[in-house]
């Protein structure tokens, strides 16, 4: 089983907005896992050290139809949704290949364009995304804004049939491999009920757009950048979702982003636990495998339970989003639970390996900062707890 068409042979292209039946889900997982196994953690670590991108793996996934699994069929995609796309992300991460590009391009940009772009815009960009031939980055965060979109200062001023962008974005991932960048900018001062936010598709090599690399401890192919927009001209036909209407469109990308980051966290957790269990079965110090001892076995069992619970919330959030229902609460819960479970699984796997857990050859410690990042991004755990306290429990707003 190697292509998406084979996976969906029994369900057809009309299977949008529903959960995958158990048999087809297993087929999809097996197909992606088989591809990922051909590359694995050794490949991913090597290209990271080389400073390159996983283009070979990306190409194979694109040829098999897996990069377009959530893109509508009329644009060359699979016609499925996040319920399927998150499986692709999880299985890749579970093989040691957590791909942030999936979150940026297929998830955020793909979801925003599918739901809010014009027919001409969808035809312009979605087929390339579905085929894996057009990559997108997303530029929203700014130095002084944090998670408060009201503090965004990048401006887009209309000039006839174009807009002129000026401002700074920081901690933008994967720009080095992107053809286009989805950029959030103000087209009006924030009012009472909106933020005056608009979304633009900006060419990565546009005149006036400069980038500066941010050195970080994260060991991942996608690098981090600060972007400077110095009077970058963007034609009006690259405005997505309408002028001053970008906030609604943006959240149709940010909610899936949380679900997909949760899937990557779950995949990292699975990868780490599999390594830990294998090591605990083989490593014998006092005459028996160390997994015999409850001090080793019970923490791994606890981590497994936490991971299983997190995966259930991911599936719920994805199903709600695909059905067009409010998935914000579930997406926040999934991201929180999976980030905590993922880092717990990885930390316990390192602990199980003892000193070997720090050796790069065991393929654990180089994943630490990515797992740790998911406690912070795309939204920190503290803001998730604020949201749950206010909107779910009805407690007074704290900020």
C-alpha positions, 0 to 999 in steps of 0.5 A: 500500500503506497498511494492515497488512491489505494488507501481510499479504494473502498471509501471514495473521494466523497468521504469528506467531513467524517471519521475514517472507518477503522479498516481504512485508518489502519491502511492509511497508518500502515502506508505512511509508516511504511514510507517513513520507515524507509527514511527514519530518524537517521535520515532526519538527523543527517539532513538536520546536521547538513542544514538541508530539508527532507526533500526526498521524503517530501517528494515520496509523500507528495507522489503518494498523495499524502500531502494533499490528503486534506485538500478538496478533490477538485484541486488535486487533493484527497478530499479528506480532512484533519482526521486523516492529515493528523494520522500522516503527521503522527506516523511520520513523527513516530518514525522519528521524522516530525515534519513542521512543514506539514503544519505550516503548508498543508494545515494552516495555509491549506485550511485557510485557502480551502475555506476562505480563498476565492475560486481563482485563488484556490485554483492558483495555490491548492493544486501545488500544495496537494502535490507537494510542489508548492510550499508555504510558510506562515508569518504571524508572530511579532517581537512585541505581540506574543499571543496578543494579536491586538499588538500586531504592528505590521501594516498593509496600506492600500495603494490602488490595486495593491498593498504595501507591507511594512513591519517585522515578523519573528520566529517564522519557521521554514522560510528557507524552503517556502515559495510563498508566505501567508502574512498577517498585517493590519489594514485598519486600526483595531475596532471594538469587534475586529482587529483590522487584520488581513491575510496576504500571500507574499512571494518568499523572494519579493522585493523588500523582504529580508530575512535574518536567521535566529540561532536556536537549540532546536535540532530540526530541518526547518530553521527560525527566521526574523522577517523584515517587510520594507515596503513590500508590494502585494497585489490585491488579488493576493488578499485572502478572506477579504480586507479586515476579515483576516481574523476569522480566516486565520482561526480556521488555520490556527485551530488545525495547527493546534491539532496537528502540533498535538499529532506531532507530539503524540508521534514523538511520544510513541517514538520515544516509548518504543525506543524505551520499551525495546531498551528496557527489554534488552538492557540487563544490569542486575541479571534481569532486564531493567524493564522487570523492575517497577521503578522502570516499568511503571513510569513507562506505563503511566506515560503510555496512558497519558499518551493514549488519552491525548490521542483520543482528544486529538481525534475528537478535535479533528472530527469536530473541525472536519464536521464544521463544528466548534473545535476550539475547546477540543483543539486546545485540550488536545494540544495541551494534553499531547504536548505534556504527554509527548515530553513526558514520554521522551523524558522517561525514555531518556531516563530509562536509557540512563547515560545512553539517553544523552548519546546522539546515536540512541536518537532521543536527546536530539528530539528534546527541544522540539518536544519542549517547543510544543509546550510553548508553540503555537500557543503556550500552555498558560494561555490554554489554561486561561482560555479553559478557565474563562470560556469553559469554567466561566471564571473571570478573565485574568488579562 
